[in-house]
Amino acid sequence: MSRMVGVIGPNRKTIVLVAKHQRLRAAIRSSLSMVISMVESLMVSWMPRASHSLPKNFSICMTQAAQFVLVKGGACGYGYACGTCYQIKCYGASACFRNVKFTTVTATNLCPPNWSKDSNAGNPPRTHFDMAKPAFMKIAQWKAGIVPIMYRRVPCMRSGGLRFSFQGNGYWLLVYVMNAAGGGDIASMWVKGTRSGWIKMSHNWGASYQAFATLKGQALSFRLTSYTSKETIFAWNVATSNWNVGLTYKSNSNFH
């Protein structure tokens, strides 16, 4: 099993990556390298070992108490990490809660680097997680701020079907996909109106996809493919013909 070491950085607004910036180019290359190492088997089991040994399929990095963000290949936002799920266990620090095996979190956003700090404070090339206070307090004392952790990717266990949040206007539909089970990630997405064929949607950000088409007044169905499992599913008649932006629509379909 490969081990990776990393930390998380301060929680700030997302910044735009500028390809010409030497340090950002290095960060992107590092993130792409990490994704190869981090994509492990989805079906893993908890196997306690002796003190100071790693459970099966766990790697070591650092975590900080803030909004949860995973820095990963392409990053959640620029790439396909959004929606993926991870078990996290505090490891080897006095602030760790000893009676907690792990907590499960979902990647939600990109954590931008803070170049005024070194890699131990949440910058590439070290892997890091940025956690919300309630999640952090499940594994360690809040006052610790930054703690070493073990982590592993796991299947996302969801209740119910996919949810689709609509934004945009009559000529542009932006759809944010939520509650994805299985791999939790979306590689590609199509939309179909009752008066149209399947329209390939382009990746906007994270788990958001967009279509530049006039779809108002049509009932909408979606076709989605998982980045991890390559499974393709159909969510038929998600929104009726009187759909509107600013609303979220439920389906009965989900990944396995």
Secondary structure, DSSP 8 states (H G I E B T S, - for coil): ------------------TT-HHHHHHHHHHHHHHHHH---SS------STT---TT-EEEEEEESS-EE--TT-TTTSS-TT-EEEEEE-SSTTB-TT---EEEE--S-----TTS-GGGT-TTS-EEEE-HHHHTTTB-GGG-EEEEEEEEE-B--SS--EEEEEEETTEEEEEEE---BT---SEEEEEETTS-EEEEEEEETTEEEE-S--TTS-EEEEEE-TTT--EEEEEEEE-TT--TT-EEE-S----
